[in-house]
C-alpha cells in the first residue's frame, strides 16, 4: 500500500494516498464528503469546483490531490459555520443565484478577491470572477453581492467576530442595502433564510411583505397524480407550496414553490404573472424560481 501523505482541509489534517492519481475535487467530494465544490465541466473552464489552496482560488477538478500535499485547502464548508461568512450572506441577501450549482465556486473566488482587495470596483470583480460561470446569468446580482460583502466585512472586520456582532451587522446591512438599492422595483424584500431550507411553518415570507391579499394554491389539486406532475386539478405539483400576494400598493408577489434550473426563469415568470394579472411588469416579482 502506498504511503499516505497529508493535506489540510478546512483546518483538519487529512491523510491522502497518492495512488491512484485523483483530482483534488475527487478527494474532497468522494472521500471527505465535502460536496460544496461541484463537478461541472471537469476541464477547468467553469469554476464550479473552485476551492482555495493557500488562499488562492484553484479549480479542484484540474489539479491532482498530490499537488495540495502540505498545503491548506479551504472549501465552502470551511468558510464559516452555518453559511455565516459575509460573502455567503451577501449572496443570499442579494439573491445572487438561481439554480445555485456553481454558487460555491463563485463564493470562493469572491472570498479570495476580498482577501486581497477590500473594496473592489466592478472591473476588479468581473476580472476576478471571470473564471466562474453562472448558467442562470445572475452576474449583476453577483456583482452586487460582492459589493455588499465588502461593506459587511468593512463593518464587521474579518470573518470570525462574535455571532451577536455579526447578526447585528447583518440586520443593519439588510436595511442599508435596501435603502441603497432603492430604485423602484430594483429590490425585493427577502426572508432571512432560503425557503427550500426551511420548514413551511417556519417560513417568514409574509413577515417581509406588507399587508395584502394572499391567494394560496390548494395542494389537494396540485398533486403529482398525472403525467408530468399534473394533479387532479390540472395544475403542477408544488411540494414547496405556491401562493400569490397582492399588496395594497398594487405590488404583486408570486411564489412558485419550485426551484428551477435554467436561465432567466425568474424574469419570464414575472412577465407571465404581470401579463396574467394585468399589472405593470415593475409591480410583479416572482420568487422560488
Ligand atoms: S468542474 Fe472544475 S472548472 Fe468546471
Boltz pocket constraint, residues with backbone or C-beta under 6 A from the ligand:
constraints:
  - pocket:
      binder: B
      contacts: [[A, 38], [A, 39], [A, 40], [A, 41], [A, 42], [A, 43], [A, 44], [A, 45], [A, 46], [A, 47], [A, 48], [A, 49], [A, 50], [A, 59], [A, 60], [A, 61], [A, 62], [A, 131]]
      max_distance: 6.0
